[in-house]
Each structure stands twice: as C-alpha cells, then as structure tokens.
Amino acid sequence: MSENKFDFKVGGSVILKVRRAGGIHQRIVFRMLAVPSAAGPYKLLDSERQIPIHELSIVAEETGLPVRAKGIPVFPRGKASKDFLI
C-alpha cells in the first residue's frame, strides 16, 4: 500500500486548494505526470500556474507527492525522486 494520501494514475488530474497572496484560497488543477530521472520515471503533480515555493512545499507535505509549478519541483520533507519511482 502506498503511504501517499493521494494515489493518482499518470495522466489524471486533481483540483487542490492553494493559499494565495492576502490569504485567499484558489483552486488549482494539478496533472499527474511521469517525469524521467536517472533512476527511472517518477510521479509528480504539475501545474502551469505560478505558485510561491512555500505554498508548493505545503501542497507537497499535504499530498505526500512531489509537486511542480512553472518548472520548479518541490518534494515532501525527507523524500527524493527515487522515493516516487513508478
């Protein structure tokens, strides 16, 4: 069993609430992608929206999955790409 709170199939998507400037929450669509790495492909939630890094880290911790926005990947604390291999 996966230790992630959310376990999506590659190609799927999910809508998550992300806090924006001024304390406003916005619903943002994240797509599940398979990203190539030296150890093999791994799962990653991706968004084309610009999201501050500290908010990306909160989303990564809450979902237990790596998150990327505008090309900047953020992993949950203590995890690396090898922990999310497909």
ChimeraX commands (.cxc) that place a marker at each C-alpha (Angstrom):
marker #1 position 0.00,0.00,0.00 radius 0.5
marker #1 position 1.23,3.48,-0.82 radius 0.5
marker #1 position 2.00,5.88,2.01 radius 0.5
marker #1 position 0.77,8.84,-0.10 radius 0.5
marker #1 position -2.51,10.38,0.93 radius 0.5
marker #1 position -3.38,10.70,-2.75 radius 0.5
marker #1 position -2.54,7.98,-5.24 radius 0.5
marker #1 position -3.35,9.02,-8.80 radius 0.5
marker #1 position -2.69,7.36,-12.11 radius 0.5
marker #1 position -0.35,9.10,-14.53 radius 0.5
marker #1 position -2.41,11.26,-16.88 radius 0.5
marker #1 position -5.06,12.02,-14.25 radius 0.5
marker #1 position -5.69,15.35,-12.58 radius 0.5
marker #1 position -6.86,16.73,-9.26 radius 0.5
marker #1 position -8.06,20.12,-8.01 radius 0.5
marker #1 position -6.36,21.31,-4.81 radius 0.5
marker #1 position -6.84,24.45,-2.73 radius 0.5
marker #1 position -3.73,26.65,-2.61 radius 0.5
marker #1 position -3.37,29.76,-0.48 radius 0.5
marker #1 position -2.52,32.85,-2.50 radius 0.5
marker #1 position -1.48,36.40,-1.58 radius 0.5
marker #1 position -3.63,38.03,1.06 radius 0.5
marker #1 position -4.81,34.72,2.49 radius 0.5
marker #1 position -7.11,33.99,-0.44 radius 0.5
marker #1 position -7.54,30.31,-1.36 radius 0.5
marker #1 position -7.61,29.38,-5.02 radius 0.5
marker #1 position -8.48,26.03,-6.56 radius 0.5
marker #1 position -5.74,24.94,-8.94 radius 0.5
marker #1 position -5.73,21.94,-11.29 radius 0.5
marker #1 position -2.68,19.69,-10.97 radius 0.5
marker #1 position -1.93,16.95,-13.53 radius 0.5
marker #1 position -0.13,13.73,-12.62 radius 0.5
marker #1 position 2.90,13.28,-14.85 radius 0.5
marker #1 position 5.66,10.69,-15.22 radius 0.5
marker #1 position 8.94,12.62,-15.13 radius 0.5
marker #1 position 12.16,10.96,-16.31 radius 0.5
marker #1 position 15.15,10.83,-13.96 radius 0.5
marker #1 position 18.46,8.95,-13.77 radius 0.5
marker #1 position 16.88,6.27,-11.54 radius 0.5
marker #1 position 13.77,5.95,-13.72 radius 0.5
marker #1 position 10.47,7.79,-14.16 radius 0.5
marker #1 position 8.66,9.07,-11.07 radius 0.5
marker #1 position 5.19,10.51,-10.39 radius 0.5
marker #1 position 4.77,14.27,-9.98 radius 0.5
marker #1 position 1.83,16.69,-9.65 radius 0.5
marker #1 position 2.29,19.53,-12.17 radius 0.5
marker #1 position 0.63,22.92,-12.62 radius 0.5
marker #1 position 1.21,25.63,-15.19 radius 0.5
marker #1 position 0.22,28.28,-12.63 radius 0.5
marker #1 position 2.82,30.33,-10.79 radius 0.5
marker #1 position 2.73,29.28,-7.13 radius 0.5
marker #1 position 5.15,30.51,-4.43 radius 0.5
marker #1 position 7.67,27.89,-3.31 radius 0.5
marker #1 position 6.49,27.94,0.30 radius 0.5
marker #1 position 2.96,27.12,-0.87 radius 0.5
marker #1 position 4.29,24.36,-3.12 radius 0.5
marker #1 position 6.05,22.84,-0.10 radius 0.5
marker #1 position 2.77,22.91,1.85 radius 0.5
marker #1 position 0.96,21.13,-1.01 radius 0.5
marker #1 position 3.78,18.55,-1.24 radius 0.5
marker #1 position 3.58,17.85,2.51 radius 0.5
marker #1 position -0.23,17.60,2.48 radius 0.5
marker #1 position -0.40,15.26,-0.53 radius 0.5
marker #1 position 2.77,13.30,0.18 radius 0.5
marker #1 position 3.72,13.67,-3.51 radius 0.5
marker #1 position 6.24,15.84,-5.35 radius 0.5
marker #1 position 4.75,18.99,-6.88 radius 0.5
marker #1 position 5.99,21.19,-9.73 radius 0.5
marker #1 position 4.84,24.63,-10.85 radius 0.5
marker #1 position 6.46,26.58,-13.67 radius 0.5
marker #1 position 9.30,24.06,-13.81 radius 0.5
marker #1 position 10.22,24.24,-10.10 radius 0.5
marker #1 position 9.90,20.83,-8.39 radius 0.5
marker #1 position 9.32,20.54,-4.64 radius 0.5
marker #1 position 9.42,17.26,-2.73 radius 0.5
marker #1 position 7.92,16.38,0.65 radius 0.5
marker #1 position 10.40,16.73,3.51 radius 0.5
marker #1 position 12.94,13.90,3.60 radius 0.5
marker #1 position 11.95,12.50,0.18 radius 0.5
marker #1 position 13.64,12.47,-3.24 radius 0.5
marker #1 position 12.66,11.40,-6.74 radius 0.5
marker #1 position 13.81,7.81,-6.06 radius 0.5
marker #1 position 11.04,7.51,-3.43 radius 0.5
marker #1 position 8.34,8.02,-6.08 radius 0.5
marker #1 position 9.53,5.72,-8.87 radius 0.5
marker #1 position 6.80,4.19,-11.00 radius 0.5
marker link #1:1,2 radius 0.2
marker link #1:2,3 radius 0.2
marker link #1:3,4 radius 0.2
marker link #1:4,5 radius 0.2
marker link #1:5,6 radius 0.2
marker link #1:6,7 radius 0.2
marker link #1:7,8 radius 0.2
marker link #1:8,9 radius 0.2
marker link #1:9,10 radius 0.2
marker link #1:10,11 radius 0.2
marker link #1:11,12 radius 0.2
marker link #1:12,13 radius 0.2
marker link #1:13,14 radius 0.2
marker link #1:14,15 radius 0.2
marker link #1:15,16 radius 0.2
marker link #1:16,17 radius 0.2
marker link #1:17,18 radius 0.2
marker link #1:18,19 radius 0.2
marker link #1:19,20 radius 0.2
marker link #1:20,21 radius 0.2
marker link #1:21,22 radius 0.2
marker link #1:22,23 radius 0.2
marker link #1:23,24 radius 0.2
marker link #1:24,25 radius 0.2
marker link #1:25,26 radius 0.2
marker link #1:26,27 radius 0.2
marker link #1:27,28 radius 0.2
marker link #1:28,29 radius 0.2
marker link #1:29,30 radius 0.2
marker link #1:30,31 radius 0.2
marker link #1:31,32 radius 0.2
marker link #1:32,33 radius 0.2
marker link #1:33,34 radius 0.2
marker link #1:34,35 radius 0.2
marker link #1:35,36 radius 0.2
marker link #1:36,37 radius 0.2
marker link #1:37,38 radius 0.2
marker link #1:38,39 radius 0.2
marker link #1:39,40 radius 0.2
marker link #1:40,41 radius 0.2
marker link #1:41,42 radius 0.2
marker link #1:42,43 radius 0.2
marker link #1:43,44 radius 0.2
marker link #1:44,45 radius 0.2
marker link #1:45,46 radius 0.2
marker link #1:46,47 radius 0.2
marker link #1:47,48 radius 0.2
marker link #1:48,49 radius 0.2
marker link #1:49,50 radius 0.2
marker link #1:50,51 radius 0.2
marker link #1:51,52 radius 0.2
marker link #1:52,53 radius 0.2
marker link #1:53,54 radius 0.2
marker link #1:54,55 radius 0.2
marker link #1:55,56 radius 0.2
marker link #1:56,57 radius 0.2
marker link #1:57,58 radius 0.2
marker link #1:58,59 radius 0.2
marker link #1:59,60 radius 0.2
marker link #1:60,61 radius 0.2
marker link #1:61,62 radius 0.2
marker link #1:62,63 radius 0.2
marker link #1:63,64 radius 0.2
marker link #1:64,65 radius 0.2
marker link #1:65,66 radius 0.2
marker link #1:66,67 radius 0.2
marker link #1:67,68 radius 0.2
marker link #1:68,69 radius 0.2
marker link #1:69,70 radius 0.2
marker link #1:70,71 radius 0.2
marker link #1:71,72 radius 0.2
marker link #1:72,73 radius 0.2
marker link #1:73,74 radius 0.2
marker link #1:74,75 radius 0.2
marker link #1:75,76 radius 0.2
marker link #1:76,77 radius 0.2
marker link #1:77,78 radius 0.2
marker link #1:78,79 radius 0.2
marker link #1:79,80 radius 0.2
marker link #1:80,81 radius 0.2
marker link #1:81,82 radius 0.2
marker link #1:82,83 radius 0.2
marker link #1:83,84 radius 0.2
marker link #1:84,85 radius 0.2
marker link #1:85,86 radius 0.2
view
